[in-house]
Amino acid sequence: MNAPAAPHKLLKGSTGDWEMVIGLEVHAQVTSNAKLFSGASTAFGGEPNSHVSLVDAAMPGMLPVINEECVRQAVRTGLGLNAQINLRSVFDRKNYFYPDSPQGYQISQYKSPIVGEGEVVVELDGGKTATIGIERLHLEQDAGKLLHDQSPTMSYVDLNRCGVALMEIVSKPDIRDAEQAKAYVTKLRSILRYLGTCDGDMEKGSLRADVNVSVRKPGAPLGTRCEIKNMNSITFIGQAIEYEARRQIEILEDGGAIDQETRLYDPNKGETRSMRSKEEAHDYRYFPDPDLLPLEFSQSFVDELKAELPELPDQKKTRFVADLGLSAYDASVLVAERESAVFYETVLEKLANRARDGKVAANWVINELFGRLNKEGRDITDSPVDAAQLSGIIDLIGEGTISGKIAKDLFEIVWQEGGDPRALVESRGMKQVTDLSAIEKVVDDIIAANPDKAAQVKDKPQSLGWFVGQVMKASGGKANPQSVNELLKSKLGI
């Protein structure tokens, strides 16, 4: 399942153009109440070492027992990535010493993962798309956490995260620039959140990525890659890729060679630095875990999970475009986050005339609501205007009770004070004036006050807009624009 080449950015060097080759290993914490092989809690933020079972602490004689919900979540994720689900997979021991890993090894999957090849379609600027191949998804344990700032002479160990289930989602080296990489992580995070298999909270470490970067002359064989570990910000991922690619180009153009190594990104300095030489698979001495049988399940188990999958962002976007006539761009904005899509669909459900006002609702959600939320640093779950109130405003526009300008004033009142939009329009006298006789005097006065412009309007029909604007201004925005247009055309003989 090889991804087609997508449009991408080449980097200029002193010897010509260079191409980036990027692959990502995304570690996503599985949404489950218990750890992968123990019943200990996965809740975030507990007192250090308060969510640790005897299994997590690797006490003698303690045996791992697989958490079925974690298996379900991995299969759901594989299905959401259009990937091959392997009915038989094997857990291996990946051996290495680390102070926050009491077992002295990590239970992971190596040659036989639970999920095989899949793909993610990402959207790029200019309406272009790129298909990024997924190599595999496997389940593994997370490690604990070392705390270096508690004592001047020693490091403390918190094992609360030790044994928490992770899905490692490995992409193919199909990504060709930083923007594609950022779009890929954004889309992957969105899919996981729609599925409910990972909360995607990068600040809490629920989603983090190891980024493999190499450079080559276009069409040349793959270069030596360096891995940038534990990236927990989409912005930093982009910055790290740009820096690392340019660092490698400089070395190669100076006649040097790239060492395969693991690096860290320092966001304060905007640079990567060496951490250790990169291990190969044989360095970890992988072998099947003798305490765990191969993981086997039936196709009917997979089919049952597939039937229960929610509508995912690409499906939702297709439906919004086909059924509601939204532009591909507007639909993409609305489906990018599950909460945003739910809000928009709730507005639609409450509209009096969904067929008429679906597009208007999209414009209001994207431009007025999202714009205001962004300006104030809020998200959709913290919106002062709820879906019922916004649908109420859109209904009032659709039925001609208020104009678009009055609607913006009404939106501001609801944002600041709350209340029912229809009741506010009644109590504050905000109704649109549709009575022609009431508008006619305003029209006559403006024509009389501007005889020169009135004389020119037949030769310059576009200047009618000036008259419309003056009438709307004089009526405090309450005149019906359509009625104003018709009246002016009649009076000016257009």
C-alpha positions as CSV (number, residue, x, y, z in Angstrom):
1,M,0.0,0.0,0.0
2,N,2.5,2.6,-1.2
3,A,1.5,6.2,-0.9
4,P,1.6,8.4,-4.0
5,A,4.1,11.2,-4.1
6,A,2.6,14.4,-2.7
7,P,3.7,18.0,-3.6
8,H,6.4,18.9,-1.2
9,K,9.1,21.4,-0.4
10,L,12.7,20.9,-1.4
11,L,15.5,22.6,0.7
12,K,18.1,24.7,-1.1
13,G,21.7,23.9,-0.4
14,S,25.0,25.2,-1.8
15,T,25.1,22.1,-4.1
16,G,21.5,22.2,-5.2
17,D,18.2,20.9,-4.0
18,W,17.7,18.4,-1.2
19,E,14.7,16.3,-0.3
20,M,13.6,15.4,3.2
21,V,12.5,11.9,4.0
22,I,10.5,11.7,7.2
23,G,8.8,8.9,9.2
24,L,7.0,9.2,12.5
25,E,6.5,6.8,15.4
26,V,3.6,8.1,17.3
27,H,3.0,6.8,20.9
28,A,-0.7,7.2,21.8
29,Q,-1.8,6.3,25.3
30,V,-4.8,4.0,25.1
31,T,-8.0,5.2,26.7
32,S,-8.7,2.6,29.4
33,N,-9.3,2.6,33.1
34,A,-6.6,0.0,33.8
35,K,-3.1,-0.7,32.5
36,L,-2.1,-3.1,29.8
37,F,-1.2,-6.0,32.0
38,S,-2.5,-5.0,35.4
39,G,-5.6,-3.6,37.2
40,A,-3.8,-0.5,38.4
41,S,-5.4,2.9,37.6
42,T,-4.4,4.9,34.5
43,A,-5.8,8.2,36.0
44,F,-3.5,11.2,35.4
45,G,-2.0,13.3,38.2
46,G,-2.1,10.9,41.2
47,E,0.4,11.1,44.0
48,P,3.7,9.6,42.9
49,N,3.7,5.7,43.0
50,S,0.0,5.6,44.0
51,H,-1.2,3.8,40.9
52,V,1.2,0.9,41.0
53,S,0.4,-2.8,41.3
54,L,2.7,-5.6,42.2
55,V,2.9,-6.5,38.5
56,D,3.9,-2.9,37.6
57,A,6.6,-3.0,40.2
58,A,7.9,-6.4,38.9
59,M,7.6,-8.2,42.2
60,P,8.8,-11.8,42.0
61,G,6.2,-14.3,40.7
62,M,3.9,-11.6,39.4
63,L,2.5,-12.5,35.9
64,P,1.0,-10.1,33.3
65,V,-2.7,-10.5,32.3
66,I,-3.8,-8.8,29.1
67,N,-6.5,-6.1,29.4
68,E,-9.1,-6.9,26.8
69,E,-10.3,-3.3,26.5
70,C,-6.8,-2.3,25.4
71,V,-7.0,-4.9,22.6
72,R,-10.4,-3.6,21.5
73,Q,-9.0,0.0,21.4
74,A,-6.0,-1.1,19.3
75,V,-8.3,-2.9,16.8
76,R,-10.7,0.1,16.6
77,T,-7.7,2.3,15.9
78,G,-6.5,0.0,13.2
79,L,-9.9,0.0,11.6
80,G,-10.0,3.8,11.7
81,L,-6.6,3.8,9.9
82,N,-8.0,1.5,7.1
83,A,-5.4,-1.0,8.2
84,Q,-5.0,-4.8,8.2
85,I,-6.0,-6.3,11.5
86,N,-3.9,-9.4,12.3
87,L,-6.0,-12.1,14.1
88,R,-2.8,-13.4,15.6
89,S,-0.1,-11.3,17.2
90,V,2.8,-11.9,19.7
91,F,4.1,-10.0,22.7
92,D,7.9,-9.8,22.9
93,R,10.3,-8.6,25.5
94,K,12.4,-5.7,24.5
95,N,15.4,-5.8,26.8
96,Y,17.1,-2.6,28.0
97,F,18.0,-1.2,31.4
98,Y,16.3,2.0,32.5
99,P,15.8,3.1,36.1
100,D,12.0,3.8,35.7
101,S,11.4,0.3,34.2
102,P,11.5,-2.2,37.1
103,Q,11.2,-5.3,34.9
104,G,14.4,-4.5,33.0
105,Y,12.5,-5.0,29.8
106,Q,9.5,-3.6,28.0
107,I,6.6,-5.9,26.9
108,S,6.0,-4.8,23.3
109,Q,5.4,-6.4,19.9
110,Y,8.1,-6.8,17.3
111,K,7.7,-9.1,14.2
112,S,4.0,-9.9,14.7
113,P,2.0,-6.7,15.6
114,I,-1.7,-6.5,16.2
115,V,-2.2,-4.1,13.2
116,G,-0.5,-4.1,9.9
117,E,-0.4,-1.7,6.9
118,G,-2.9,1.2,6.7
119,E,-3.0,4.8,5.5
120,V,-4.0,8.3,6.5
121,V,-5.0,11.0,4.0
122,V,-3.9,14.5,5.1
123,E,-5.0,17.8,3.7
124,L,-2.4,20.4,2.7
125,D,-2.6,24.1,1.7
126,G,-4.2,24.8,-1.6
127,G,-6.7,22.0,-1.3
128,K,-4.0,19.3,-2.0
129,T,-3.9,16.0,-0.2
130,A,-1.2,13.5,0.6
131,T,-1.6,9.8,1.5
132,I,0.8,8.7,4.3
133,G,1.2,4.9,4.6
134,I,1.0,3.3,8.0
135,E,3.6,0.5,8.5
136,R,2.1,-1.0,11.7
137,L,0.5,-0.4,15.0
138,H,1.5,-2.4,18.0
139,L,0.7,-2.5,21.7
140,E,3.3,-1.9,24.4
141,Q,3.8,-0.8,28.0
142,D,4.8,2.8,28.9
143,A,7.7,3.4,31.3
144,G,7.6,5.3,34.5
145,K,9.0,8.8,35.0
146,L,12.3,10.1,36.5
147,L,12.2,13.3,38.5
148,H,15.5,15.0,38.6
149,D,14.5,18.2,40.4
150,Q,13.5,16.8,43.8
151,S,16.9,16.4,45.3
152,P,20.5,17.7,44.5
153,T,22.0,14.3,44.9
154,M,19.6,11.8,43.5
155,S,16.8,11.2,41.0
156,Y,13.3,10.1,42.2
157,V,11.2,7.5,40.3
158,D,7.4,7.7,39.8
159,L,6.0,4.4,38.5
160,N,2.4,5.7,38.0
161,R,2.7,5.6,34.2
162,C,4.7,2.3,34.3
163,G,2.7,-0.4,32.5
164,V,0.1,2.1,30.9
165,A,-0.9,0.8,27.5
166,L,0.5,2.6,24.5
167,M,-0.2,2.2,20.8
168,E,2.9,2.8,18.7
169,I,1.8,3.9,15.3
170,V,4.6,3.7,12.8
171,S,4.3,5.6,9.5
172,K,6.1,4.6,6.3
173,P,8.9,7.1,5.2
174,D,6.3,8.9,3.0
175,I,6.4,12.3,4.5
176,R,8.5,14.9,2.6
177,D,8.4,18.1,4.6
178,A,7.6,19.7,7.9
179,E,4.1,20.8,6.9
180,Q,3.1,17.3,5.8
181,A,4.4,15.9,9.1
182,K,2.4,18.4,11.1
183,A,-0.7,17.7,9.0
184,Y,-0.2,14.0,9.6
185,V,0.1,14.2,13.4
186,T,-2.9,16.6,13.5
187,K,-5.1,14.2,11.4
188,L,-3.9,11.1,13.3
189,R,-4.8,12.9,16.6
190,S,-8.2,13.8,15.2
191,I,-8.9,10.2,14.2
192,L,-7.9,8.9,17.6
193,R,-10.1,11.4,19.4
194,Y,-13.1,10.6,17.2
195,L,-12.6,6.9,17.9
196,G,-12.2,7.6,21.6
197,T,-9.1,5.4,21.7
198,C,-6.7,8.1,22.9
199,D,-7.5,11.6,24.3
200,G,-4.7,13.1,22.3
201,D,-3.6,15.4,25.1
202,M,0.0,16.2,24.1
203,E,0.6,18.4,27.2
204,K,0.0,15.5,29.5
205,G,2.0,13.1,27.3
206,S,-0.9,11.1,26.0
207,L,0.3,11.6,22.5
208,R,4.0,12.0,21.6
209,A,6.1,11.3,18.6
210,D,9.6,10.1,17.7
211,V,10.6,11.8,14.4
212,N,13.0,10.1,11.9
213,V,14.6,12.6,9.5
214,S,17.1,12.0,6.7
215,V,18.0,14.0,3.5
216,R,18.9,13.0,0.0
217,K,19.3,14.5,-3.4
218,P,15.9,14.0,-5.2
219,G,15.7,10.5,-6.6
220,A,18.8,9.3,-4.8
221,P,18.8,6.3,-2.3
222,L,17.7,6.9,1.3
223,G,20.2,8.7,3.5
224,T,21.2,7.9,7.1
225,R,18.4,8.9,9.5
226,C,18.5,10.5,12.9
227,E,15.6,10.1,15.4
228,I,14.3,13.0,17.4
229,K,12.7,11.6,20.6
230,N,9.6,12.4,22.6
231,M,8.1,15.4,20.7
232,N,4.9,16.5,22.4
233,S,4.0,19.6,20.3
234,I,2.9,19.7,16.7
235,T,4.6,23.1,16.3
236,F,7.9,21.8,17.8
237,I,7.7,18.8,15.4
238,G,7.7,21.1,12.5
239,Q,10.6,23.2,13.9
240,A,12.7,20.2,14.8
241,I,12.4,18.7,11.3
242,E,13.4,22.0,9.6
243,Y,16.4,22.4,11.9
244,E,17.5,18.7,11.6
245,A,17.3,18.6,7.9
246,R,19.4,21.7,7.5
247,R,21.9,20.4,10.0
248,Q,22.3,17.2,8.0
249,I,22.6,19.1,4.6
250,E,25.4,21.3,6.0
251,I,27.3,18.3,7.2
252,L,26.9,16.5,3.9
253,E,27.8,19.5,1.8
254,D,31.0,20.0,3.9
255,G,32.0,16.4,3.0
256,G,31.0,14.8,6.3
257,A,28.8,11.8,7.0
258,I,25.6,11.5,9.1
259,D,25.9,9.4,12.2
260,Q,22.7,7.3,12.9
261,E,21.8,8.6,16.4
262,T,19.0,9.6,18.7
263,R,18.6,13.3,19.3
264,L,16.6,15.7,21.4
265,Y,15.0,19.0,20.4
266,D,15.5,22.0,22.5
267,P,12.6,24.4,21.8
268,N,14.3,27.3,23.7
269,K,17.4,27.2,21.4
270,G,15.4,25.9,18.3
271,E,18.0,23.1,17.7
272,T,18.5,19.4,18.1
273,R,21.3,17.9,20.1
274,S,22.8,14.4,20.3
275,M,21.5,12.0,23.0
276,R,23.0,8.6,22.1
277,S,23.9,6.4,19.2
278,K,20.8,4.8,17.7
279,E,20.2,1.2,18.8
280,E,19.3,-1.5,16.3
281,A,16.6,-4.2,16.9
282,H,19.3,-6.8,17.7
283,D,20.6,-4.5,20.5
284,Y,17.3,-5.0,22.3
285,R,17.5,-8.9,22.2
286,Y,13.8,-9.3,21.3
287,F,12.2,-12.6,22.1
288,P,8.6,-13.8,22.7
289,D,7.4,-13.1,26.2
290,P,7.3,-16.5,27.9
291,D,4.5,-15.4,30.3
292,L,2.1,-14.4,27.6
293,L,0.4,-16.6,25.0
294,P,0.0,-15.3,21.4
295,L,-2.9,-12.9,21.2
296,E,-5.6,-14.5,19.0
297,F,-9.1,-13.4,18.2
298,S,-11.7,-14.1,15.5
299,Q,-12.8,-12.1,12.5
300,S,-16.3,-11.8,14.0
301,F,-14.7,-10.0,17.0
302,V,-13.2,-7.5,14.4
303,D,-16.5,-7.2,12.5
304,E,-18.4,-6.5,15.6
305,L,-16.0,-3.6,16.5
306,K,-16.1,-2.3,12.9
307,A,-19.9,-2.1,13.0
308,E,-19.7,0.0,16.1
309,L,-17.2,2.6,14.8
310,P,-18.4,6.2,14.8
311,E,-18.4,8.3,11.7
312,L,-14.8,9.5,11.2
313,P,-13.7,12.9,10.0
314,D,-13.2,12.0,6.3
315,Q,-16.7,10.4,6.2
316,K,-18.3,13.3,7.9
317,K,-16.6,15.8,5.6
318,T,-17.9,13.9,2.5
319,R,-21.4,14.0,4.0
320,F,-21.3,17.7,4.8
321,V,-20.2,18.5,1.2
322,A,-22.7,16.1,-0.5
323,D,-25.8,16.7,1.7
324,L,-25.4,20.4,2.8
325,G,-23.4,21.8,-0.2
326,L,-20.6,23.1,2.0
327,S,-17.2,23.8,0.4
328,A,-14.5,21.2,1.0
329,Y,-12.6,23.8,3.1
330,D,-15.5,24.7,5.3
331,A,-16.3,21.0,5.9
332,S,-12.6,20.3,6.8
333,V,-12.6,23.1,9.4
334,L,-15.8,21.8,11.0
335,V,-14.7,18.2,11.2
336,A,-11.1,18.9,12.3
337,E,-12.1,18.4,16.0
338,R,-14.8,16.0,17.1
339,E,-16.3,18.6,19.5
340,S,-16.6,21.2,16.7
341,A,-18.4,18.7,14.5
342,V,-20.8,17.8,17.3
343,F,-21.5,21.5,18.0
344,Y,-22.3,22.2,14.3
345,E,-24.5,19.1,14.0
346,T,-26.4,20.1,17.1
347,V,-27.0,23.6,15.5
348,L,-28.3,21.8,12.4
349,E,-30.7,19.6,14.4
350,K,-32.2,22.7,16.1
351,L,-32.7,24.7,12.9
352,A,-36.2,25.3,11.7
353,N,-35.1,24.9,8.1
354,R,-31.9,22.8,7.8
355,A,-31.9,22.6,4.0
356,R,-32.2,26.4,3.7
357,D,-29.8,27.4,6.5
358,G,-27.1,24.6,6.6
359,K,-24.6,26.7,4.8
360,V,-25.4,29.9,6.8
361,A,-24.9,27.8,10.0
362,A,-21.5,26.7,8.8
363,N,-20.5,30.3,8.1
364,W,-21.7,31.4,11.5
365,V,-19.9,28.6,13.4
366,I,-16.6,29.0,11.5
367,N,-16.4,32.8,11.1
368,E,-18.3,34.3,14.0
369,L,-18.1,31.6,16.7
370,F,-14.7,30.1,16.0
371,G,-13.3,33.5,15.3
372,R,-14.5,34.9,18.6
373,L,-13.4,31.8,20.5
374,N,-9.9,32.0,19.0
375,K,-9.7,35.7,19.8
376,E,-10.4,35.1,23.5
377,G,-8.3,31.9,23.7
378,R,-11.3,29.6,24.4
379,D,-12.3,26.3,22.9
380,I,-15.7,25.1,21.7
381,T,-16.4,23.3,25.1
382,D,-16.2,26.8,26.8
383,S,-18.4,28.7,24.4
384,P,-20.7,31.3,26.0
385,V,-23.1,30.9,23.0
386,D,-24.5,27.4,22.9
387,A,-25.8,25.5,19.9
388,A,-29.5,26.3,20.7
389,Q,-28.8,30.0,20.9
390,L,-26.8,30.1,17.7
391,S,-29.5,28.1,15.8
392,G,-32.0,30.6,17.2
393,I,-30.1,33.5,15.7
394,I,-29.8,31.7,12.3
395,D,-33.6,31.0,12.3
396,L,-34.3,34.7,12.9
397,I,-32.1,35.6,9.9
398,G,-33.6,32.9,7.7
399,E,-37.2,34.0,8.3
400,G,-36.4,37.7,7.7
401,T,-37.0,38.8,11.3
402,I,-33.5,40.3,11.6
403,S,-30.8,41.3,9.1
404,G,-27.3,40.0,9.0
405,K,-26.0,43.2,10.6
406,I,-28.6,43.0,13.5
407,A,-27.7,39.3,13.8
408,K,-24.1,40.3,14.6
409,D,-25.3,42.8,17.3
410,L,-27.6,40.0,18.7
411,F,-24.7,37.5,18.8
412,E,-22.7,40.0,20.8
413,I,-25.5,40.5,23.3
414,V,-26.0,36.7,23.7
415,W,-22.2,36.3,24.1
416,Q,-22.0,38.9,26.8
417,E,-25.3,38.4,28.6
418,G,-26.8,35.1,27.5
419,G,-30.6,34.8,26.9
420,D,-33.0,33.6,24.3
421,P,-32.3,35.3,20.9
422,R,-36.0,35.5,19.9
423,A,-37.0,37.1,23.3
424,L,-34.1,39.5,23.1
425,V,-35.2,40.7,19.6
426,E,-38.7,41.3,20.9
427,S,-37.7,43.0,24.1
428,R,-35.0,45.3,22.5
429,G,-36.9,46.2,19.3
430,M,-34.4,44.7,17.0
431,K,-36.9,43.4,14.4
432,Q,-36.1,44.1,10.8
433,V,-38.4,46.7,9.1
434,T,-40.1,45.2,6.1
435,D,-43.0,47.7,5.8
436,L,-42.2,49.6,2.5
437,S,-44.0,52.7,3.6
438,A,-41.7,53.0,6.7
439,I,-38.6,52.6,4.5
440,E,-39.9,54.8,1.7
441,K,-39.4,58.1,3.5
442,V,-35.8,57.3,4.4
443,V,-35.2,56.4,0.7
444,D,-36.8,59.6,-0.6
445,D,-34.7,61.7,1.9
446,I,-31.4,60.2,0.8
447,I,-32.2,60.5,-2.9
448,A,-33.2,64.1,-2.4
449,A,-30.0,64.9,-0.5
450,N,-27.8,63.4,-3.2
451,P,-29.2,64.5,-6.6
452,D,-25.8,64.2,-8.4
453,K,-25.3,60.6,-7.4
454,A,-29.0,59.8,-8.2
455,A,-28.5,61.2,-11.7
456,Q,-25.3,59.1,-12.3
457,V,-26.8,55.8,-11.1
458,K,-28.3,54.8,-14.5
459,D,-24.8,55.0,-16.0
460,K,-23.1,53.4,-13.0
461,P,-25.5,50.8,-11.7
462,Q,-22.9,49.6,-9.2
463,S,-23.3,52.9,-7.3
464,L,-26.7,51.6,-6.2
465,G,-24.8,49.8,-3.4
466,W,-23.8,53.2,-1.9
467,F,-27.5,54.2,-1.6
468,V,-28.4,50.8,-0.1
469,G,-25.6,51.4,2.5
470,Q,-26.9,54.9,3.3
471,V,-30.5,53.6,3.8
472,M,-29.3,50.8,6.0
473,K,-27.2,53.2,8.1
474,A,-30.1,55.7,8.5
475,S,-32.5,52.8,9.6
476,G,-30.0,51.5,12.1
477,G,-29.6,48.4,10.1
478,K,-33.2,47.4,10.6
479,A,-34.4,48.0,7.0
480,N,-34.8,44.8,5.0
481,P,-31.9,45.0,2.4
482,Q,-34.0,43.3,-0.3
483,S,-36.9,45.7,0.1
484,V,-34.4,48.6,0.1
485,N,-32.9,47.4,-3.2
486,E,-36.3,47.0,-4.9
487,L,-37.5,50.4,-3.7
488,L,-34.3,52.2,-4.8
489,K,-34.4,50.6,-8.2
490,S,-38.0,51.7,-8.6
491,K,-37.3,55.3,-7.5
492,L,-34.1,55.7,-9.5
493,G,-35.6,54.1,-12.6
494,I,-33.1,51.3,-13.0
